[in-house]
Amino acid sequence: MLRFVGNDLRLVLAEAKTNACRVFLVKDHGVYIMSEIGDSNEQGQRKLLAYAVGCNPDNDDFDQWWELARSEFGGDDFGEYFDINDPLLSGLLESSNDLVVRATNTHLYLEAVEPLSDTN
């Protein structure tokens, strides 16, 4: 399971809501959620990304985040879109909850959970 901290995630969800677009769960150089449409920096990279706890290549050791991402999602890079109007995502936008993502060989499971006191 991977956890996305609600405080970070709400910024991305708000950007997607403002732009009337989907959010995108990505596993490539880290694991993160971003708005399908959003502001980019001068290098063309998206400004707002919500990284999974332990999977941010700017903050976490490569071997640790890579193994965590691989153990949950496998070795291949991927992306999966989610509708911002999904009740779970809309609820997260209006709450203080975190998002937990679990994967099987065939499904992704998303769940709103109470925030951990040391991640918010």
PLY file of the C-alpha trace (Angstrom):
ply
format ascii 1.0
element vertex 120
property float x
property float y
property float z
element edge 119
property int vertex1
property int vertex2
end_header
0.00 0.00 0.00
1.11 3.55 -0.71
-0.13 6.62 1.14
-0.66 10.09 -0.31
-0.77 12.83 2.32
-4.05 14.71 2.15
-2.50 18.17 2.48
-0.40 17.61 -0.66
-3.11 15.73 -2.52
-5.77 18.40 -1.98
-3.66 20.94 -3.91
-3.57 18.58 -6.92
-7.27 17.74 -6.61
-8.16 21.44 -6.45
-6.09 22.10 -9.58
-7.93 19.29 -11.41
-11.31 20.59 -10.21
-10.44 24.12 -11.37
-9.34 22.81 -14.78
-12.28 20.37 -15.06
-9.93 17.48 -15.82
-8.90 14.10 -14.51
-6.10 13.25 -12.10
-3.33 10.91 -13.14
-1.63 8.34 -10.90
1.90 7.83 -12.26
4.69 5.38 -11.52
7.88 6.37 -13.28
10.49 8.54 -11.55
8.72 8.11 -8.21
5.02 7.55 -7.60
2.79 10.60 -7.72
-0.61 12.00 -8.56
-0.96 15.06 -10.77
-3.71 16.97 -12.51
-4.16 16.13 -16.20
-4.05 19.87 -16.93
-1.99 22.23 -14.80
0.77 24.77 -14.52
4.31 23.78 -15.47
7.64 25.26 -14.44
10.28 26.69 -16.80
11.65 23.18 -17.47
8.20 21.99 -18.56
7.61 19.90 -15.44
4.31 20.03 -13.62
4.43 22.36 -10.61
1.97 20.44 -8.44
2.68 16.77 -7.75
1.51 14.77 -4.75
4.12 12.05 -4.15
3.37 8.85 -2.30
5.04 8.73 1.10
8.52 7.26 0.58
8.40 7.54 -3.23
9.65 11.06 -3.87
12.98 10.92 -5.74
13.81 14.47 -4.59
13.60 13.46 -0.91
13.91 9.67 -0.68
16.87 7.39 -1.38
16.65 5.90 -4.89
16.94 2.25 -3.83
14.28 2.70 -1.14
11.66 4.52 -3.22
12.29 2.30 -6.25
11.84 -0.90 -4.21
8.73 0.45 -2.49
7.18 1.40 -5.85
8.19 -1.92 -7.41
6.82 -3.98 -4.52
3.41 -2.28 -4.78
3.07 -1.75 -8.54
5.63 -4.02 -10.21
8.63 -3.04 -12.30
6.95 -1.35 -15.26
6.12 2.34 -15.44
2.44 3.16 -15.85
-0.22 5.80 -15.51
-3.89 5.55 -14.59
-6.50 8.31 -14.90
-9.24 8.97 -12.34
-12.29 11.22 -12.68
-12.05 14.21 -10.35
-15.82 13.97 -9.82
-15.54 10.46 -8.38
-17.15 10.60 -4.91
-13.97 9.35 -3.24
-11.83 12.10 -4.76
-14.47 14.77 -4.19
-14.67 13.64 -0.58
-10.91 13.88 -0.19
-11.00 17.43 -1.50
-13.42 18.36 1.27
-11.80 16.39 4.12
-8.53 16.11 6.00
-8.07 12.45 5.02
-5.14 10.84 3.25
-5.43 8.51 0.26
-4.19 4.93 0.34
-3.64 3.02 -2.92
-3.32 -0.75 -3.01
-2.64 -2.79 -6.11
-3.21 -6.36 -7.23
-2.27 -7.87 -10.57
-5.57 -6.66 -12.02
-6.94 -3.81 -9.87
-6.09 -0.60 -8.08
-7.94 0.07 -4.84
-8.27 3.59 -3.48
-9.35 4.36 0.06
-9.70 7.52 2.11
-8.07 7.05 5.53
-7.47 9.15 8.61
-4.21 11.10 8.35
-1.17 9.90 10.26
-0.21 12.47 12.84
3.45 12.52 11.76
2.75 13.04 7.97
0.54 16.14 8.18
0 1
1 2
2 3
3 4
4 5
5 6
6 7
7 8
8 9
9 10
10 11
11 12
12 13
13 14
14 15
15 16
16 17
17 18
18 19
19 20
20 21
21 22
22 23
23 24
24 25
25 26
26 27
27 28
28 29
29 30
30 31
31 32
32 33
33 34
34 35
35 36
36 37
37 38
38 39
39 40
40 41
41 42
42 43
43 44
44 45
45 46
46 47
47 48
48 49
49 50
50 51
51 52
52 53
53 54
54 55
55 56
56 57
57 58
58 59
59 60
60 61
61 62
62 63
63 64
64 65
65 66
66 67
67 68
68 69
69 70
70 71
71 72
72 73
73 74
74 75
75 76
76 77
77 78
78 79
79 80
80 81
81 82
82 83
83 84
84 85
85 86
86 87
87 88
88 89
89 90
90 91
91 92
92 93
93 94
94 95
95 96
96 97
97 98
98 99
99 100
100 101
101 102
102 103
103 104
104 105
105 106
106 107
107 108
108 109
109 110
110 111
111 112
112 113
113 114
114 115
115 116
116 117
117 118
118 119
